[in-house]
Amino acid sequence: MAEEKIDVEMQDTGEFLARMHTATGTDEIVLMFDDAEDVSDGVLDNDEATVRATVEFLLSHQPSGDLPDRIDLVDIAAAYDGAIESISKLRG
């Protein structure tokens, strides 16, 4: 991930577009964060910093090209044990 640059842009309330720029091209993913506070019991916010930390978390588990086109924080929390805590730490 060290060679990837991440751009995050809000598309709509709770919906963000993340672009991961790598040496081989650019990958995009839409992240749904409208339930971020509920899913994380208030630990995570519905903001660009949380989305960026989430993308960093996802990239620590798989390459950007293997990420789905759209993903909800609910799905991330269900798929990865400790995801909320890890994303919170990355957010700082």
Helices and strands as residue ranges (DSSP letters): E 5-12, E 15-22, E 25-32, H 36-39, H 48-59, G 64-66, E 70-72, H 73-79, H 83-91
